[in-house]
Amino acid sequence: MGFRHMSPDALAVTLWNNVLADIRQHVTEQQFDTWFRGLRPGRSSEDAFEITTQNSFAREWIRSRFSDVILAALEKVTGGRRPALRFVVREDAPVVSTPLSDAESEVLTGAPDAGEREEPVLPARSALEAPVQGPRFGLALNRDFRFRSFISGPSNRVAVAAAQSVVDRGARLYNPLCFHGGVGTGKTHLLQAIAHGFLDRNPAQRVLWVTAEHFVNLFIAALEKGSVEAFRARFRDVDVLLVDDMQFFENKERTQEEFLHTFNALHNAGRQIIMSCDREPGLLEGLNERLRSRLAGGFVCTLETPDYEVRLGLVRARAQRLGVELPEEAASFIAEHVRTNARELEGAVTRVAGQAFLGNQRISTQLVRDVLKDVVTERRRRVAFDHIARAVEEHYGVRLHDLQGKRRTQAVALPRQVGMILARKLTGHSLEEIGHFFGGRDHSTVSYSIDKAEKQAGENVEFREVVERLAARAMSIAAS
């Protein structure tokens, strides 16, 4: 089979968690919380996938309303398999739920609709992902999001060093500390690793991790209930406050004002504040100037799109967690062709594992190629010359006019060669088409330039890393 440590049932749980992640994008939050959180995978095979529900009403409701949604997500996660669904009621199925305050329960799940169900289906997490519970009003920490499990490389090394230094030396070093990066670059993992680090050093410390969305929801609930003072006291009576996805505050003026007062109170008291956002703080146009300056006024670290070294580490780590034997060539293929972010990398490994599991076969490089052929095709289809040119322009400070011109100085020739090698790697265009974009050059000139750049990349590690970063940047631009 090729599965070492994980039982079929445990692997089914992991696959199901990925199915849930996809389903969440296609249903409302209330539908997800009401109907999907309580579901569990059961016994499955290549031809059938079993899902257990907590009562017969939930079984019939989900079967009639959401079977197509589940099947579509299952097909995506398993790399094309579309097994039959089998719904089973298991009344004694354990439910591991995260305790919520009254305000959180109202805000996050909404009031139950008595006309839709006979009894509540409680939000729950799988036993494999049972979290470390945080303080009241905060969100639970994922037990796996620690420094030891964070894959470090050139794309995030400075950020990781800053995070570890804050834990080791406290608020006197970087306060506030702000991380920014795109989707799947590790912001949440790093913030929670910091939270774990503080608690490991001193379990009595009041460490609070929340998302900006959670802060907003709780503030709205406090306004509606007239409990703003209690809300303020809770958020200002902490030693360490970590807020994820600050961009969610954009254009929410009253919440921004409330958070600004919280920020000032904590900062003046010498408490540690750590935040993350998806862009440089100065580019968060929906934040008022005072709050934007608070973010930018501390130590700001960039989490870049994972480079090859990090991607390969993420692939290996995911395979190890799934308990699958992933040949090195297969791992390299995934790391080379899935260049967007950590989530898609992990999803790709899970798809491969799912295909092997349901098809009762070993993982091979050919299997990986077959499962991920749509990823490779999509990557080549969506990256255009303009995306590559923009990435090269940003890095080398040249203009498109220079790349397409006749000048052959080193300041222009090198960026042009990099652009050509990226076009060859990331697009399906021919040498003639690449030459046409770069100033009407013939295919032999393009071939020579690419060969020269590839040789330099093979001999010069620093240059190879630049090419990798620009490839990732071009794909990020294409996906935006």
N, C-alpha and C positions, 0 to 999 in steps of 0.2 A: 504493500500500500504506500509506503513512504511516510507514514505518520508515526513519529516516535513517542512523544510524550502525551499527546492529547487524545482522549477517547473520542469515539464518533459522536457521543452525546455532547461532549464539551465543544467539539468543533462545530456542531450544529448550532450551539448557542452563539458562538462567535460569528458564524455566517448570518444568523438571525439578527444580531446586533447591527450588522451592515445593511441588512434588508430594512430594518427599522429606520436607519439613517436616511435611506432613499425615500421611504414612505413619507417621512416627515416633511419632505419637500413638496408633497402632492396633496396633503390634507391640512385642515386647519389645526391650530394648536389644541383647541378644545376637543376636536375629534381624535387627535393623537393621544391626548392625555386620558380621554374617556375610554377609548376602545383598544388602543394598541399597547399601552404600557404594561397591561396585565397579561399579555399573551406570552407564551413560552414555546419554544420548539420541542417537538417530541421525537419519536423514532422516525428516521428518514432513510430513503434509499434513492437510487438513481431515478426511479419512476414516480416516487411520491414523497411529499414533504408534509410532516404532521405538525399541527399547531394545536396547543392545548389552551383552552379557555377556562375561566373560573365558574361559569354557569352556562346553562343551556340557552338562555336568552341571548347572552353575548355571542355564543357560537352561531346562532341563526342570524343574528343581526350582521355580524362580520361576514359570514358566508354570503349573504344576499347583497350587501352593500359594498364590500371592499375586496372581494376575491380578485378582481382584475388588477387592482392596485398592488396587492401582495404578489400576484404572479409576475407582473411587470418588473417589480423590484427584485424578485428572486431570480428572474432571467438575467437581469443586469449584473447582479452580484456573482452568479455562478458561471458567467461567461457564455450564456446562450441556452442553458438548460431551462426547461419549462415543465417541471414535474407536476403531477396532479396534487391538489391540496386536500388534506384530510384534517378535519376539525374534530377534536376530541375534548370532552368535558372532563376535567380532573378537579374535583371539588377540593381535594386535599393539597393542591399545588401550593407550595410555600410562596408567600408574598413578602419580599424584603422592601420595605418602603422607607423613604426619607422623611422624618418628622418635619412638618411644616407648621408655622404659626398660623393663626386664624387669618391674618392679613395676607400672608403668602398664599395660603390655600385658595382664598377668594380670587386673588389677582392672577395666579398662575394657572388655575384649572377652571375657574368660572363656576357658577352655580350649576348643580346637576339638573338635567331635564327629566323630570319624573315620567314624562310620557315616552321616553326612549329606552328606559332600562328598569329592570325589576329591583336591582340592588347595585350599589356603587362598585365600579371597577377601579381599584386604587392604583395610583401611579407607583411603579415599582422598577427596580433595577435588577439585572441578572446577578446571580451570586458571584460570577466572575468579575463583575465590575462594581461590587459593593463598595461604596465610598467610605472614606474617613469623615465622620460627621463634623462639620464646623460649628461655630457658635450660632445661636439663634439669630435670625434675620440674615445670616450669611449663607452661602452655598457650600455644599459638601465638597471636600477635596477628593480627587481621584487618587487612590493609594499608589497607582503606578506612575504618577507624574512627579518624578523626583530627578535630582541632578544625575544620579547614576544611570538613569534610563534615557537621558536626553542625548541625542547624537550630535556631537560637536564637530565643527570643521571650519574652513575659512569663511563660510557664509554667515557664521554666528558666533565665532570664537570670542570676539570682544564683548558681546552681549552676555555670554555665559560667564566670562570672567567678572564682569561687573555684578552680575546677580550673585555669584558666590561671595564676592567681596562684601556686598551689603550684609549678607547673613553672617559672615565672619567678623565684620567690624562695625556693623550697626549704622544708625542714622547719621552719624557724623561724616560718613564718607560720601554717599550720593543721596541727596534728599531734596526734591523728589527724584526718582529714577523712572525713566519712561522708555519703553520699547515700542518700536513701530515696524511693521512688516505686513506683507500680504497674507491672504488666506493660506493656512497650512504651513506657516513658517515656524511655528512653535511658541507663539506668544503665550497661549494659555498654559501649556506645559511648563514654560519657564516661570510664570507667575506662581503656579501652584508648587513648583519645586522650591521656590523661595519661601512660600508659606510653610511647607513641610520642614525646610531647613531651620526656620525660626522655632517651630514647635519642637523639633528634635533637640535643639540646644536648650530650650526652656519651655517645657510643656505648660507652664503656668501663664505664659504670655498670651495676651488677647490678640489673636491674629484673625483678621477678617478678610476673606476673599469673596468678591461679588463681581458680576458683570454690570456694566453700565445700564443695561436693560433691566436687570433685577433691581438696581437702585431706583430707576425711574418708576417701575411698577409699585415698589413699596412706598415710595414718596406719594404717588397718586392715592394709594390705599390709605395712607396716613392722613392726607388732606380730606378724603371722603369721610373718614371715621373721627376726625378731629383729634388725632393722636400725633400731631407733628412733633411736639416736645419729646415724646417718648422715642420717636424715630430719630430725632437729633441726638438725644442722649446715647442711643445705642451706637450710632456711627462715630460719635466723637469720643467714646470711652473705650478706645482700642489702642494697642501699642503699635500695631502694623496694619495698615489698610492697603489692600490690593484691589484695583479696579480694572477689569478687563474690557476691551472694546470701547474706549472712550468716544469713538466717533458716533456712538449711539446717542450721545448728548446733543448732537448737532440740531439746531433749530428748536430746542426745548428750553426756552429762556428761563422759565421759573425753576426748572430742575437744575440748570446750570448755576443759577444764583444760589440755590441751596447747597449744591456741592462745593461751590467756591467758598462759602462760609465754613463748611466742614473741613475743607482743605486748609484754610487759614488757621482754624482752631487747632488742628493736629500739628501743622507745621510749626506754629508758635510754641507748642508744647514739646517740640523736639521728637515727635512721633514719626515713624517711617511711613512714607507714602510711595507706592509703586503702581504704575499705570501702564496700559498698553493701548495702541490704536493702530489703525490700518494704514496710516500715512504719517509723514512727518507732521509734528504738531502745528507747524506754521501753515500747513495746507488744509487744516480743518476749518474751512471757511464758515461753517455753521456754528462755531463756538464764538462766544464774545471775546473781545481782546484780552480782558483780564484773565480769563481761564486759559486761553491759548498761551499766554505769556507764562502762566504757572507751569504748564507742561513743558514748554521749551526752556524754562529757566533752570531746570535741573540737569541731570546727566542723561542725554538722549542717545540710545543705542539702536542700530538698525539690525533687523533680522532679515537677511536677504533670502531670495528664493534658493532652496537647497542646491549646493553644487554637487558634482558627481560623488565626491567622497562621502558627503552627508547622505545623499540618496541611497548609495550602496549600503551604508550603515543602517538606514531605516528599513530597507528591504530585508536585510539579514535579521534585524531585530524582530520584525513582524513575523518572518518565517519561524524564528525560534519560539516566539510566543504562541504561534499556532501549532507548534510541534511538528512541522513538516520538514522533510529533507529537500532542500533547494540547491541544486547544483550551482557551482560558482558561475558557470557560463550563463545559466538561466537568470541568476541574480543580477549579473552584469547587464543582461539584455533589458531587464525591467528598469534598472537604474538609468540606463542610457536613453530609453525611449519614453519614460514617464518623467517629465521634467518640470511639472507644474508645482506641486506641493506635497507635503507629507501625507495628507489625507488620500490623495489619489494614488500615491505609491502604495500605501497600506491597503487601499481598496483593490489595487491590481494584484497584490500578493494573495489577498483573500479570494479574489475571483479564480486565480490559478488553483489555489488549494481547494476551493469548492468544486471546480471542474474535476480535479483528480479524485476528490472524495466521492462525488456522485458517480463518476465513471469508473471507480475502482481501478485506478491506474497510477503509476508512478509519475512524478513530476519530471519532465524532460524539457530541454530547450525548445524542442519542436512543439510541445504542448503549450509552453509559454507563448511562443510565436502565434499559435492558432488562437489562443484565448485573447491575446492583446492585439490582434491584427487591426481591430477597429480603432484602437488607441493610436497606433502608428499611422494609420491612414488619416485620422482626424488631425493629428499633430502636423502632418505634412500639408494637409489641405488648408488649415486655418492660418498658418504663418505665411505672411506675404513679404515681398521685397521691402515695402515701406516699413514694416515692423523691424526688420533687420537693420535697415538704414538708420532708423531712429535710435536703436540700441547702440550702434557704432558711433553715431554722432554724439550721443550723450557721453560716451566713455572717452573718446579721443578728441572731442571739441572741434570736429570738422563739420563741414556743411555737405548736404547732398550734392550741391553743385561741384564740390571738390571731388567727391567719390566718383562722380560721373564724368569728370573732366579729363584733360590730357596730362596733367602734371604728374611727374614720377618721383618727386622728392619723397624721402623716407616718411615725412610727416603725413603724407597722403597715401603713399603706396602701401604701407603696412595696414592702415584701416581698411583700404580697399580690398586687400588680400583676405583680411578677416571677414569682411562682408561677403566675399565670394565663398569662402569655406563654410560660413554659416548658411548661405543660400543653398549650397550643395547638401548640407546635413539636415536642414530643417524643412526644405520644400521639395516638391516633386519636379521642379523645373530642370530643363536640360541645360547643358553647358552653353548652348547658343542663346537660350533665353536669359541666362545669368549674364552673359556677355553683353546682351542688348541692354539690360538694365544699367549695367555699370559702364555706360558711355559708348556702347556699340562695339565692344571688343570681340574678336573672333574666339571660337571655342578653344583653339590651341593656346591662346594667351590666358584664358580662364583656367584651363587645365594646368598650365605651368604655375600660375599664381596659387592655385589650390594645393598642388603638390609641394610647393615651397612652404606654404603656411603649415601644412600637415607635418612636414619634416621638422619645422621649428617647434611645433607643439610636442612632437615626440621627444625632442632633445631638451626642451626648456619647460620645466614644471610650471614656472610662473606664467609663461605665455599660455600654456595649456589651460591653466585656471582662468585666465582672462577670457579665452574662447568659451569655456564652460559657462562663465558668468553671463557673457553677452548672449549666449544661446538661451539661457534661462530668462534673461531680460526680454529678449525678442518674443519668446513664447508668452511671457507675462503680459506684454503689450498687446499681443494678438488676442489674449483671453479677456482683456479689459473692455 
